[in-house]
Amino acid sequence: MDIELGSEDMYLLMSCANSLSRKEFRNRGLIFAQVGLDSNPCSKNCGFCSLGARHGLMGPGHELSEAEVMEKVEAFVSAGIHDLFLMTTADYDFDKFLRIGEKVRKMLPDGMRMVANTGDFGPGEARRLADVGFTGAYHIRRLREGVDTEIPPEDREATLAAINEANLELYYCVEPIGPEHTADELIAEMFRAKKYNVSVMAAMRRIPVPGTPLAENGQISEFELAKVTAVARLVVGKNMRAMGVHEPSLISLIAGANQIYAETGVNPRDTKEDTSLGRGFSVEDASTMLWEAGWEVVIE
């Protein structure tokens, strides 16, 4: 993590991580797609998130209807994706989330993974997610959890344990990385991912959304993000299905990452109700970037 950007060691680091991923992932690039279900003001008030109630950036909030969710899911599946994510704010009704998930599951091809990205939950809720067809969950202890967010870190870790107990696949990420975060903080999250048997790892830089408390801290460069991506790839090692980078970054895709996201609906890094009209990539955008980095995108 102390390697200087632009140094020979930096390129050796990137090459090492890139070579490992090309071999282990058989040069396959993966496109994940995420549908954001609501923009309701969130009580957790994360300092980097456009949806925090205290920030007042998204007005009274909005929820996609079930019909709208199904339409967006159908469009993603038709375009060609590997894993589908359903994302909500932390206060979204859990039973409603399950009902939507159960209906979405029936629309997906056999073998396509469906991933929950929602608030904290316990072992019982984790089993219910599995029962309706979720195959995994995206969940993390964020950098400076409990300081930059109003979520006790122990709640995040309890949910990680519940995911493991329910045999759901864990998707983890070192995020949201800003210039103020130390190497020790980033490394701690890489090893936390290993502790909870991560299947898909990632690194994500913070986007300074205007009007959020942390926006004034700025952001790291894509080059810096590529270094974190490479280190995270090497730390986690060979027990992974994919290595992601977020937001999509061409540099990181030659530094160990082989997976990026297409997005629609709400996005906590955007102030548009449909991020496909803002920051969010389309499936075509994602496919093109993976091709530019030399990855082969195959939808089986």
C-alpha positions as CSV (number, residue, x, y, z in Angstrom):
1,M,0.0,0.0,0.0
2,D,3.0,2.3,0.3
3,I,4.1,1.8,-3.3
4,E,4.4,5.1,-5.1
5,L,2.0,5.7,-8.0
6,G,3.9,5.7,-11.3
7,S,6.8,3.8,-9.9
8,E,8.2,0.5,-11.4
9,D,6.9,-1.3,-8.4
10,M,3.4,0.1,-9.1
11,Y,3.3,-1.5,-12.5
12,L,4.8,-4.8,-11.2
13,L,2.0,-4.8,-8.6
14,M,-0.7,-4.2,-11.2
15,S,0.9,-6.9,-13.4
16,C,0.9,-9.5,-10.7
17,A,-2.7,-8.9,-9.8
18,N,-3.7,-8.8,-13.4
19,S,-1.9,-12.1,-14.2
20,L,-3.6,-13.8,-11.3
21,S,-7.0,-12.7,-12.3
22,R,-6.5,-13.6,-16.0
23,K,-5.5,-17.1,-15.0
24,E,-8.0,-17.7,-12.2
25,F,-11.0,-16.2,-14.0
26,R,-10.0,-17.7,-17.4
27,N,-10.0,-14.2,-18.9
28,R,-13.8,-13.9,-18.4
29,G,-15.2,-10.4,-17.6
30,L,-18.4,-10.2,-15.6
31,I,-21.2,-7.7,-15.8
32,F,-23.4,-7.3,-12.7
33,A,-26.5,-5.2,-12.8
34,Q,-28.2,-3.4,-10.0
35,V,-31.7,-2.0,-9.6
36,G,-32.1,0.7,-6.9
37,L,-35.7,0.3,-5.6
38,D,-36.2,3.5,-3.5
39,S,-34.9,7.0,-2.8
40,N,-36.6,7.4,0.5
41,P,-34.8,9.6,3.0
42,C,-32.6,7.2,4.9
43,S,-32.2,7.5,8.7
44,K,-28.6,6.2,8.7
45,N,-27.3,9.5,7.2
46,C,-24.1,8.2,5.8
47,G,-21.9,11.1,5.1
48,F,-21.1,10.0,1.5
49,C,-24.7,9.1,0.4
50,S,-27.2,11.2,-1.5
51,L,-30.0,9.4,0.2
52,G,-29.3,10.5,3.8
53,A,-32.4,12.1,5.4
54,R,-30.3,14.9,6.9
55,H,-28.8,15.9,3.6
56,G,-32.2,16.7,2.0
57,L,-30.9,16.0,-1.5
58,M,-33.7,13.7,-2.9
59,G,-36.8,15.4,-1.6
60,P,-39.6,13.2,-0.1
61,G,-38.4,10.1,-1.8
62,H,-39.7,7.7,-4.3
63,E,-40.2,3.9,-4.7
64,L,-40.3,1.9,-7.8
65,S,-43.6,0.0,-8.3
66,E,-43.4,-3.8,-8.7
67,A,-44.2,-3.3,-12.4
68,E,-41.3,-0.9,-12.8
69,V,-38.9,-3.2,-11.1
70,M,-39.9,-6.1,-13.3
71,E,-39.5,-3.9,-16.4
72,K,-36.0,-2.9,-15.4
73,V,-35.0,-6.5,-14.5
74,E,-36.3,-7.8,-17.8
75,A,-34.3,-5.1,-19.7
76,F,-31.1,-6.1,-17.9
77,V,-31.6,-9.8,-18.5
78,S,-32.3,-9.3,-22.1
79,A,-29.2,-7.1,-22.5
80,G,-27.0,-9.9,-21.0
81,I,-25.8,-9.9,-17.4
82,H,-24.3,-12.4,-15.0
83,D,-25.6,-11.4,-11.5
84,L,-28.6,-9.2,-10.6
85,F,-28.7,-7.0,-7.5
86,L,-31.7,-5.4,-5.8
87,M,-30.7,-2.4,-3.7
88,T,-32.7,-0.5,-1.1
89,T,-32.2,2.1,1.6
90,A,-31.7,0.8,5.1
91,D,-35.3,1.5,6.2
92,Y,-37.0,-0.3,3.3
93,D,-39.7,-2.7,4.4
94,F,-38.1,-6.1,4.6
95,D,-41.3,-8.1,3.8
96,K,-41.9,-6.0,0.7
97,F,-38.3,-6.6,-0.3
98,L,-38.9,-10.3,0.0
99,R,-42.1,-10.2,-2.1
100,I,-40.3,-8.3,-4.9
101,G,-37.4,-10.7,-4.7
102,E,-39.6,-13.7,-5.0
103,K,-41.3,-12.3,-8.1
104,V,-38.0,-11.2,-9.7
105,R,-36.5,-14.7,-9.1
106,K,-39.2,-16.2,-11.3
107,M,-38.1,-13.9,-14.1
108,L,-34.4,-14.9,-14.1
109,P,-32.8,-17.6,-16.1
110,D,-31.8,-20.8,-14.3
111,G,-28.4,-20.3,-12.7
112,M,-28.5,-16.5,-12.7
113,R,-27.5,-15.2,-9.2
114,M,-29.8,-12.8,-7.4
115,V,-28.1,-10.6,-4.7
116,A,-29.6,-8.6,-1.9
117,N,-28.2,-5.1,-1.1
118,T,-30.2,-3.9,1.8
119,G,-30.0,-2.9,5.4
120,D,-28.8,-5.0,8.3
121,F,-30.6,-8.2,9.1
122,G,-30.3,-11.2,11.4
123,P,-30.0,-15.0,10.9
124,G,-33.8,-15.4,10.5
125,E,-34.0,-12.8,7.8
126,A,-30.9,-14.2,6.0
127,R,-32.7,-17.6,5.8
128,R,-35.8,-15.9,4.4
129,L,-33.7,-14.3,1.7
130,A,-32.4,-17.7,0.7
131,D,-35.8,-19.2,0.8
132,V,-37.3,-16.8,-1.7
133,G,-34.3,-17.2,-4.1
134,F,-31.6,-14.8,-3.2
135,T,-28.2,-16.5,-3.7
136,G,-26.1,-13.9,-2.0
137,A,-25.8,-10.5,-0.3
138,Y,-23.7,-7.5,-0.8
139,H,-22.8,-6.3,2.7
140,I,-19.8,-4.6,4.2
141,R,-18.4,-2.8,7.2
142,R,-17.7,0.5,5.5
143,L,-14.6,2.6,6.1
144,R,-15.1,4.6,9.4
145,E,-18.5,2.9,10.0
146,G,-20.1,4.5,13.0
147,V,-18.2,7.8,12.5
148,D,-19.1,8.7,8.9
149,T,-22.4,6.7,9.3
150,E,-25.0,6.3,12.0
151,I,-24.7,2.5,12.0
152,P,-23.0,0.7,14.8
153,P,-20.1,-1.3,13.3
154,E,-21.1,-4.4,15.3
155,D,-24.5,-4.4,13.5
156,R,-22.7,-4.7,10.1
157,E,-20.5,-7.5,11.4
158,A,-23.5,-9.3,12.8
159,T,-25.1,-9.2,9.4
160,L,-22.0,-10.6,7.8
161,A,-22.1,-13.5,10.2
162,A,-25.8,-14.1,9.4
163,I,-24.9,-14.2,5.7
164,N,-22.3,-16.8,6.3
165,E,-24.7,-18.8,8.5
166,A,-27.4,-18.9,5.8
167,N,-24.8,-20.0,3.2
168,L,-25.5,-17.0,1.1
169,E,-22.6,-15.9,-1.1
170,L,-20.9,-12.8,0.3
171,Y,-20.0,-9.8,-2.0
172,Y,-17.7,-7.4,-0.2
173,C,-15.9,-4.2,-1.0
174,V,-13.4,-1.8,0.5
175,E,-15.4,1.4,0.3
176,P,-16.1,4.2,0.1
177,I,-12.4,5.2,-0.2
178,G,-11.4,8.8,0.2
179,P,-8.1,10.7,0.4
180,E,-8.3,10.7,4.2
181,H,-8.3,6.9,4.7
182,T,-5.1,5.3,5.8
183,A,-3.5,2.1,4.4
184,D,-4.2,0.4,7.7
185,E,-7.9,1.1,7.4
186,L,-8.0,-0.3,3.8
187,I,-6.0,-3.4,4.7
188,A,-8.3,-4.1,7.7
189,E,-11.3,-4.4,5.3
190,M,-9.4,-6.6,2.9
191,F,-8.7,-9.1,5.7
192,R,-12.3,-8.7,7.1
193,A,-13.5,-9.9,3.7
194,K,-11.3,-13.0,4.0
195,K,-12.6,-13.6,7.5
196,Y,-16.2,-13.8,6.3
197,N,-15.4,-16.0,3.3
198,V,-15.8,-13.5,0.5
199,S,-16.8,-14.8,-2.9
200,V,-16.7,-11.6,-4.8
201,M,-14.4,-8.8,-3.7
202,A,-14.2,-5.2,-4.9
203,A,-12.7,-1.8,-4.3
204,M,-14.7,1.5,-4.6
205,R,-13.7,5.1,-4.4
206,R,-16.0,7.6,-2.9
207,I,-17.8,10.0,-5.2
208,P,-18.0,13.5,-3.7
209,V,-21.8,14.1,-4.2
210,P,-22.4,17.8,-3.8
211,G,-24.4,18.5,-0.6
212,T,-23.1,15.4,1.3
213,P,-20.9,16.1,4.4
214,L,-17.9,14.3,3.0
215,A,-17.9,15.9,-0.5
216,E,-15.4,18.5,0.6
217,N,-12.8,15.8,1.3
218,G,-12.5,15.1,-2.4
219,Q,-11.7,11.8,-4.0
220,I,-8.8,9.6,-4.9
221,S,-7.7,9.1,-8.5
222,E,-8.4,6.1,-10.6
223,F,-4.7,5.3,-10.5
224,E,-4.9,5.2,-6.7
225,L,-8.0,3.0,-6.9
226,A,-6.2,0.6,-9.2
227,K,-3.5,0.2,-6.5
228,V,-6.1,-0.6,-3.9
229,T,-7.8,-3.0,-6.3
230,A,-4.5,-4.8,-7.0
231,V,-3.6,-5.1,-3.3
232,A,-7.1,-6.4,-2.4
233,R,-6.9,-8.9,-5.2
234,L,-3.7,-10.3,-3.9
235,V,-4.8,-10.2,-0.3
236,V,-7.9,-12.3,-0.9
237,G,-6.1,-14.6,-3.2
238,K,-7.5,-17.6,-5.1
239,N,-10.8,-18.3,-3.2
240,M,-12.9,-15.9,-5.3
241,R,-15.3,-15.9,-8.2
242,A,-14.6,-12.4,-9.3
243,M,-12.9,-9.1,-8.4
244,G,-14.8,-5.9,-8.9
245,V,-14.1,-2.2,-9.2
246,H,-16.6,0.6,-8.7
247,E,-17.4,2.8,-10.3
248,P,-16.1,1.2,-13.6
249,S,-12.5,2.0,-14.2
250,L,-10.4,0.9,-17.1
251,I,-7.1,1.1,-15.2
252,S,-8.4,-1.2,-12.5
253,L,-9.5,-3.7,-15.1
254,I,-5.8,-4.2,-15.9
255,A,-4.9,-4.3,-12.2
256,G,-6.8,-7.4,-11.1
257,A,-10.4,-6.5,-11.6
258,N,-12.7,-8.4,-14.0
259,Q,-16.1,-7.2,-12.9
260,I,-18.1,-3.9,-13.2
261,Y,-21.7,-2.8,-12.8
262,A,-24.5,-1.5,-14.9
263,E,-27.1,0.4,-12.8
264,T,-30.6,1.7,-13.0
265,G,-33.1,3.2,-10.5
266,V,-31.7,5.0,-7.5
267,N,-27.9,5.3,-6.9
268,P,-26.4,6.6,-3.6
269,R,-23.7,8.3,-5.6
270,D,-26.1,10.2,-7.8
271,T,-29.0,12.7,-7.3
272,K,-31.0,11.5,-10.3
273,E,-33.9,9.2,-9.5
274,D,-32.8,7.0,-12.4
275,T,-29.0,6.8,-12.4
276,S,-29.1,5.3,-16.0
277,L,-29.7,9.0,-16.9
278,G,-26.8,10.1,-14.8
279,R,-23.7,8.2,-13.5
280,G,-24.9,4.7,-14.0
281,F,-23.4,2.5,-16.8
282,S,-25.6,0.6,-19.2
283,V,-24.9,-3.1,-20.0
284,E,-23.5,-2.0,-23.3
285,D,-21.2,0.5,-21.6
286,A,-19.9,-2.2,-19.2
287,S,-19.4,-4.7,-22.0
288,T,-17.4,-2.2,-24.1
289,M,-15.1,-1.2,-21.2
290,L,-14.4,-4.9,-20.4
291,W,-13.6,-5.5,-24.0
292,E,-11.3,-2.5,-24.1
293,A,-9.4,-4.0,-21.1
294,G,-9.1,-7.4,-22.9
295,W,-11.7,-9.3,-21.0
296,E,-14.0,-11.7,-22.8
297,V,-17.7,-11.3,-21.9
298,V,-19.6,-14.5,-22.2
299,I,-23.3,-14.9,-21.2
300,E,-24.0,-18.6,-20.6
